[in-house]
Every structure is written in structure tokens, then in C-alpha cells.
């Protein structure tokens, strides 16, 4: 597997987003299968593991500890704070310093580790200055509980303000052919401050794999159900883009998922991707994308085929969009 840098660490250019094993999409895999998937990911060259306090309200962190805690020296561990389960059992966005520190201590306990390699502020709390939230994270670095600070789904302006308080090692946002928002300003801001950019949902929540033909059949509780792009009329229009995309994948000698991931890695040297999956077969397939070469002609075709002007529908419903402070295309 090709490696890329996050701060002083060299990690697999394609990491494993672990949310799907405990939350978000349906159906969820059983625990024994998830344990096997995580171990086979390490065996296959993945060295970048991404989780969060939010995923399964802590259950995902516990799963990682149970499955691969005994192999801790084999992977770079990232988790997140700022979104969590509150005392009433509800999802809460809270970036207050004392809550960040409390969440970190809980994550360390669930993960059964002394230190987390990369700790993101999952979303910006609009009621708390970013300087205060990052200040708390900086104190966690000084205390030896985390090694590096990251931000998730934040604007270039906020990234620069945060970086002025403490160096930001990585910024995570949704990025794929059909979600190009980081190209407005965030990718350049990361390059400017020397931060890695970590793309989540890089295969567009399964759309770019070509295997999700009818989102109306998604199981109850799947997070994609309310998303505008997955509504029947919008999705039908978006599916029209996949015929040519499939042809380009065949021309490049790879699967559609691999082409989507390879496109990301060819964009910039500081970009990494963290596709999530509940399939060992797909996990292995995704890893192979790091070795796929794409011609400039194919890159240009992809750019013109799937972009903010050709995709139908917004990426989030209003409630979820309100937590995102990245620059958005009109």
C-alpha cells in the first residue's frame, strides 16, 4: 500500500473508516465479522484507522479495542470529539473545553490506549470560539493524551484560526467526485499550513461503486434515506452519470470504486482517503486503488462528468447541513 504523511507519521494512503461497523448505514455487520474485517485490514496493509466518540455512541471505539487493540503498534489511530452522546442519551454538538477533555478521557478508556495519534474536533460548535476548543486540544497534546490535532468539516478561515492556536495536522471533510466542496478553499488551506487532507465518503456513500441502484430499498435507520441526493427523482438523474463512469473504470482496468479512490489520490499529494465498508471483499478492493494509474485524459473526463454542476441534490438535509461550516457551492 502506498503511504502518505500525517504530521511526522507515514500512514497508508487509503485508511479504513470504521463508522459503518457500528452506525450510519444498515444493516450493521455482526461483531465477529467486524473483528475479522479489522484484522484482515491490518494484514492487507491498512495502517490508518479512523473512528469517533459519536459512532455507535462509543461502541465503535470499544470494537476497535477488542478487535485490534493487541496490535496497537501496527496502526495510526484517529478519533474525534465535539459530537457525542450526552447525559440524556442524545446526540450533542459541544465544543466546550471541559467537554472535549471529558470526551477524550472516555475515548482513551474505550479504546484502551494511553494516547490517540490524531484527535479531531468533529464539528465546530458555533457557540464556542474555535480558539477555545483548539486550546483544549492543545492542552491534551501537552498532557500526552493525544499526539496531533485535526478538524472535520470546517472552512478555510476557521482552519487558519485554529492553526494559529496550535498546528493542525489534518483536516477531514467529505470529498469525492460528487462532493467537490473542499476544492473551493479547504484543499489550498491545508497545503498552505502543511496539513494532510483526509477524504471521508470517497465513494459517495456507495453511489460511485455502481452497486446501489435503488435507494428506496435501503433499510430503516440508514443515514442516507433523508439525504437529498438519494431521493428518488434526484437519484434517478444521478444514475445517468454512471454509465460513462463505468466505461472509464473499464478503460482504466479497475472497478468503479477503485477509480473513485484513485481519482482522489491523483488530485494532490497531501490527500488521503478513508472509505468505510462492512465487506471484507470491498475492503481489499479499496486497498488496490492505491496502485491504480490514471491518465490525464481520464482525469479530465472524470472532472467534467461528475461535479457540482452535474450532480442533482444537496449532500445533507437541513439539520445535518447546519453543523457543517465548510464552504459550499451555491
VOGU-3710 file (C-alpha; in Angstrom, 3 decimals, decimal comma):
1> xxxxxxxxxx> 0,000/0,000/0,000  1,179/3,489/-0,886  1,936/5,677/2,146  1,365/9,373/2,782  2,202/11,724/5,650  0,150/12,993/8,552  2,448/15,193/10,623  5,572/13,091/11,213  3,742/9,798/10,629  3,739/7,754/7,432
11> xxxxxxxxxx> 0,373/6,011/7,043  -1,482/4,114/4,330  -2,843/6,484/1,690  -6,116/4,602/1,937  -7,259/4,210/5,510  -10,248/2,446/6,990  -13,235/4,498/8,089  -14,838/2,408/10,811  -18,199/4,139/11,332  -20,092/1,648/9,151
21> xxxxxxxxxx> -19,254/-1,192/11,524  -21,296/0,393/14,328  -23,547/3,129/12,932  -24,817/5,109/9,972  -25,600/2,569/7,285  -27,774/-0,521/7,530  -27,651/-3,422/8,059  -24,818/-3,471/10,592  -22,468/-6,485/10,490  -22,239/-8,820/13,454
31> xxxxxxxxxx> -19,330/-8,280/15,815  -17,376/-11,402/14,879  -17,336/-10,354/11,224  -16,260/-6,814/12,129  -13,400/-8,213/14,228  -12,291/-10,303/11,269  -12,543/-7,342/8,878  -10,411/-5,100/11,100  -7,695/-7,730/11,446  -7,667/-8,516/7,748
41> xxxxxxxxxx> -7,387/-4,796/7,029  -4,172/-4,643/9,056  -2,958/-7,812/7,358  -3,647/-6,191/3,978  -1,601/-3,039/4,587  -4,034/-0,607/6,175  -2,199/1,398/8,834  -4,685/4,270/9,266  -7,767/3,521/11,380  -10,468/6,181/11,837
51> xxxxxxxxxx> -13,209/6,191/14,472  -15,090/8,710/16,680  -16,824/9,023/20,016  -20,076/9,524/18,085  -20,012/6,238/16,170  -22,422/3,933/17,923  -22,125/6,277/20,915  -18,746/4,805/21,819  -19,390/1,252/20,627  -17,098/1,672/17,621
61> xxxxxxxxxx> -14,163/2,634/19,822  -14,847/-0,396/22,022  -14,943/-2,611/18,933  -11,536/-1,386/17,783  -10,054/-2,067/21,214  -11,500/-5,581/21,251  -10,600/-6,420/17,658  -7,141/-4,946/17,167  -6,090/-3,474/20,497  -3,488/-6,227/20,773
71> xxxxxxxxxx> -1,952/-4,944/17,504  -1,764/-1,287/18,575  1,761/-0,761/17,264  0,613/-1,633/13,723  -1,705/1,319/13,046  -2,149/5,085/13,312  -5,279/5,728/15,372  -7,632/8,650/14,780  -10,746/9,504/16,779  -12,965/12,557/17,241
81> xxxxxxxxxx> -14,660/14,722/19,843  -17,226/17,509/19,688  -20,098/15,213/18,695  -21,075/12,726/21,373  -23,847/11,132/23,390  -24,935/13,465/26,186  -26,190/12,540/29,655  -29,735/12,222/28,303  -28,600/9,675/25,739  -28,978/12,070/22,806
91> xxxxxxxxxx> -26,539/13,195/20,124  -24,955/16,500/21,137  -22,659/19,009/19,438  -20,493/20,501/22,179  -17,067/22,072/21,767  -16,600/23,439/25,275  -13,087/22,768/26,610  -14,250/20,754/29,620  -16,470/18,564/27,424  -13,659/17,975/24,922
101> xxxxxxxxxx> -11,399/16,808/27,740  -14,104/14,620/29,240  -14,806/13,043/25,839  -11,105/12,392/25,279  -10,781/10,604/28,618  -13,804/8,463/27,757  -12,339/7,635/24,336  -8,981/6,677/25,845  -10,809/4,324/28,195  -12,976/2,745/25,496
111> xxxxxxxxxx> -10,023/2,359/23,133  -7,888/1,045/25,999  -4,935/3,215/24,965  -2,771/5,845/26,666  -2,610/8,168/23,661  -4,557/8,823/20,426  -2,405/9,643/17,388  -4,841/12,097/15,783  -7,797/13,672/17,579  -10,264/15,681/15,510
121> xxxxxxxxxx> -12,809/18,256/16,537  -15,677/16,515/14,738  -17,694/19,676/14,068  -17,378/23,326/15,080  -19,622/24,362/17,952  -20,912/27,776/16,855  -21,422/28,736/20,497  -17,738/28,264/21,345  -14,885/30,168/19,648  -12,713/27,751/17,686
131> xxxxxxxxxx> -9,718/29,128/19,578  -11,147/27,829/22,857  -11,890/24,363/21,508  -8,445/24,038/19,921  -6,884/25,419/23,087  -8,340/22,469/24,994  -6,997/20,074/22,370  -3,587/21,738/22,677  -3,633/21,064/26,407  -4,409/17,405/25,684
141> xxxxxxxxxx> -1,289/17,306/23,488  0,752/18,783/26,332  -0,681/16,182/28,714  0,368/13,390/26,346  -3,176/12,150/25,732  -3,200/12,973/22,019  -0,344/13,429/19,564  -1,906/15,571/16,833  -4,948/17,802/16,348  -7,385/17,563/13,459
151> xxxxxxxxxx> -10,540/19,364/12,318  -13,574/17,989/10,492  -15,923/19,786/8,069  -14,629/23,303/8,712  -13,942/26,268/6,465  -10,559/27,548/5,348  -10,957/30,620/7,557  -11,673/28,510/10,644  -8,782/26,177/9,808  -6,360/29,104/9,720
161> xxxxxxxxxx> -7,681/30,490/13,016  -7,299/27,083/14,634  -3,799/26,642/13,230  -2,770/29,953/14,813  -3,513/28,396/18,225  -1,863/25,025/17,614  -0,564/23,278/14,463  -3,340/21,385/12,689  -2,087/18,040/11,376  -5,116/17,009/9,325
171> xxxxxxxxxx> -8,475/18,234/8,103  -11,245/15,786/7,322  -14,202/16,531/5,050  -16,478/14,724/2,655  -14,729/14,675/-0,713  -15,416/12,672/-3,830  -16,253/13,302/-7,455  -19,801/14,189/-6,444  -18,850/16,320/-3,419  -16,234/18,799/-4,570
181> xxxxxxxxxx> -16,642/21,481/-1,878  -13,069/21,168/-0,492  -11,818/22,422/-3,864  -13,255/25,875/-3,117  -10,708/26,728/-0,415  -10,010/23,919/2,085  -7,549/21,916/-0,011  -5,445/25,017/-0,575  -5,627/25,987/3,109  -4,367/22,535/4,102
191> xxxxxxxxxx> -1,494/22,763/1,630  -0,662/26,237/2,954  -0,381/25,140/6,604  1,139/21,723/5,886  -1,891/19,697/6,969  -2,998/16,433/5,410  -6,477/16,344/3,900  -8,495/13,228/4,739  -11,461/12,479/2,474  -14,407/10,671/4,007
201> xxxxxxxxxx> -17,225/9,135/1,936  -14,791/8,985/-1,023  -17,013/6,606/-2,992  -20,042/8,854/-2,433  -21,810/6,677/0,128  -21,808/3,735/-2,329  -23,092/5,732/-5,329  -19,750/5,609/-7,165  -19,469/1,834/-6,740  -22,405/1,378/-9,121
211> xxxxxxxxxx> -23,963/-1,199/-6,801  -26,697/0,969/-5,233  -29,357/1,206/-7,898  -32,465/1,820/-5,794  -32,063/3,770/-2,534  -35,778/3,369/-1,804  -34,898/-0,164/-0,674  -32,423/0,992/1,978  -33,246/-0,489/5,418  -34,941/1,648/8,047
221> xxxxxxxxxx> -32,449/3,741/10,009  -29,941/4,112/7,168  -28,488/7,628/7,294  -28,744/8,071/3,514  -32,553/7,915/3,457  -33,165/11,650/4,153  -30,237/12,910/2,061  -31,392/14,987/-0,943  -29,208/13,187/-3,485  -30,738/9,858/-2,531
231> xxxxxxxxxx> -34,335/10,958/-3,083  -35,943/9,026/-5,989  -36,112/11,803/-8,586  -32,628/13,143/-7,837  -31,047/9,698/-7,659  -32,548/8,667/-10,984  -30,845/11,663/-12,615  -27,566/10,931/-10,840  -27,591/7,330/-12,052  -27,346/8,643/-15,617
241> xxxxxxxxxx> -23,765/9,708/-14,820  -22,659/6,177/-14,014  -22,756/4,664/-17,490  -19,817/6,743/-18,692  -18,148/6,410/-15,295  -18,291/2,618/-15,660  -16,745/2,905/-19,121  -13,872/4,989/-17,729  -13,265/2,410/-14,999  -13,109/-0,357/-17,559
251> xxxxxxxxxx> -10,738/1,710/-19,690  -8,510/2,190/-16,622  -8,542/-1,524/-15,777  -10,185/-1,163/-12,369  -13,515/-1,252/-10,568  -15,691/1,829/-10,247  -14,864/2,144/-6,538  -11,156/1,930/-7,288  -11,440/4,628/-9,935  -13,195/6,959/-7,478
261> xxxxxxxxxx> -10,430/6,446/-4,910  -7,608/6,672/-7,443  -9,018/9,986/-8,690  -8,688/11,389/-5,152  -5,105/10,231/-4,694  -4,133/11,698/-8,067  -5,546/15,114/-7,182  -2,962/16,155/-4,562  -0,083/14,533/-2,701  -1,472/15,604/0,688
271> xxxxxxxxxx> -4,831/13,856/0,174  -5,679/10,557/1,895  -8,960/8,637/1,728  -10,834/6,669/4,378  -13,550/4,597/2,691  -15,737/2,666/5,076  -17,185/-0,745/4,361  -18,855/-3,707/6,010  -17,441/-6,090/3,402  -14,015/-7,737/3,584
281> xxxxxxxxxx> -14,097/-8,129/-0,194  -14,698/-4,410/-0,683  -12,041/-3,529/1,893  -9,486/-5,484/-0,129  -10,765/-3,935/-3,372  -10,424/-0,413/-1,949  -6,820/-1,047/-0,922  -5,971/-1,886/-4,525  -6,922/1,610/-5,649  -3,628/2,995/-4,329
291> xxxxxxxxxx> -1,831/1,225/-7,168  -4,148/2,354/-9,974  -2,695/4,717/-12,558  -5,000/7,189/-14,298  -4,172/9,055/-17,490  -4,617/12,816/-17,699  -7,292/12,217/-20,324  -9,306/10,053/-17,937  -8,796/12,540/-15,095  -10,212/15,309/-17,290
301> xxxxxxxxxx> -13,143/13,146/-18,341  -13,950/12,386/-14,715  -13,729/16,049/-13,737  -16,185/17,025/-16,443  -18,537/14,076/-15,945  -19,274/14,253/-12,208  -19,053/17,592/-10,435  -21,147/20,145/-8,561  -22,831/21,218/-11,804  -23,867/17,736/-12,946
311> xxxxxxxxxx> -24,944/16,148/-9,633  -28,571/16,604/-8,590  -29,433/17,374/-4,964  -27,598/18,705/-1,906  -25,413/16,429/0,197  -27,178/16,888/3,558  -30,675/17,614/4,767  -31,082/20,957/6,582  -30,429/19,721/10,145  -27,171/17,987/9,254
321> xxxxxxxxxx> -26,071/20,803/6,950  -26,371/23,260/9,835  -23,454/21,551/11,633  -21,108/21,986/8,667  -19,047/25,166/8,331  -17,182/24,326/5,126  -17,561/26,492/2,057  -20,435/25,156/-0,080  -21,163/25,544/-3,770  -24,277/27,599/-4,486
//
